[in-house]
Amino acid sequence: MTTPAGGDLAPSGSDDGRVGGGSLPSPLDSVDDMRAAAKWMLAAAGAVGAALISGGPLVAVGQVHGLWHAFLAWLGLVIALGGVGVAIWYTSQVLVPRLTTPNTMRKADELDRLRTVIASEPAEFMGFSAKSVDGLFKRQDLLREKTAALMLQVGQAANDEQRGQAQAALAQVQKNSQVVAVYVRWVLALGHAELVRVTLQRSRRATLAGGVIVAFGAVLFFSATGSSGPAQTSDVTTSPTATPAPTATATPLPAPTR
């Protein structure tokens, strides 16, 4: 096997995503699983939101007495729905299509951890093509410039000998470019999957915070709707007192005459 300049060995089966002579699962395979988990989280948050605006809470509103309790019930419902909105907003970001470019791999703060891992063991991710993510993309740019320059030399060659030398150098550079391109696609796939993972992790924290907000709002709402209304004064009826019956007085008999 010929070795390209720079010590690179062309990955076998580069067309089907194999790197370094072995078949590895694509990092993009995990993206579908993470997005499926996000869909379940969205469904759960939607179910909570549907329960909050269902007939039960609306019926409970009829038990509100007083302007202050009405305000507390409204505030609790808004807070609870806001918690659901927070969970849905952050979780839906996992499903939004994103574009991962070399510039993203170089500068995105979310990929600091991945860049550190790659820099610690560059040969496991990029073979002998580069020692860092930035170096890999710089080498790709350099090979592109060399390719363009050699193609120009082939077209401007004065004789067959010069054209043959330029074509041989062009073939070698193109072979190196193919090797680097495989590693570039692999690193970009890793970066894309890492971005989705970071977004999913952020959505989990947001969902947890949203659940706490929903619980607080629900407690406030049902406390306001379940509070007693204005005290009802019951009519106190007094039982009639029995009047004593008049006592009969004996009529004095006339004294006997003598």
Number of C-alpha atoms within 10 A of each C-alpha: 5 8 12 16 11 10 12 18 20 22 19 15 14 17 9 11 18 18 23 21 12 11 13 11 11 15 16 17 11 15 20 13 11 18 20 14 15 23 17 12 19 20 13 15 22 16 12 18 19 13 12 19 12 11 11 10 17 12 11 15 19 10 16 22 16 11 9 11 22 18 14 19 26 18 17 24 23 17 21 26 21 17 27 28 19 19 24 24 15 21 28 17 17 25 18 9 8 11 7 16 14 18 10 16 23 16 12 14 11 17 19 12 11 17 21 13 13 17 18 12 13 19 15 12 22 25 20 15 24 22 17 21 22 16 13 22 21 14 16 21 13 12 19 15 12 17 19 11 13 21 17 12 17 20 11 12 15 10 9 10 10 14 18 13 15 21 17 14 17 20 14 15 19 17 19 23 21 16 24 26 17 22 25 21 14 20 22 21 19 19 24 21 21 20 23 24 18 14 20 22 16 15 24 17 14 21 24 14 16 24 19 15 20 25 16 16 24 22 16 21 26 18 16 25 24 16 12 12 12 8 6 6 6 6 6 6 6 6 6 6 6 6 6 6 6 6 6 6 6 6 6 6 6 6 6 5 4 3
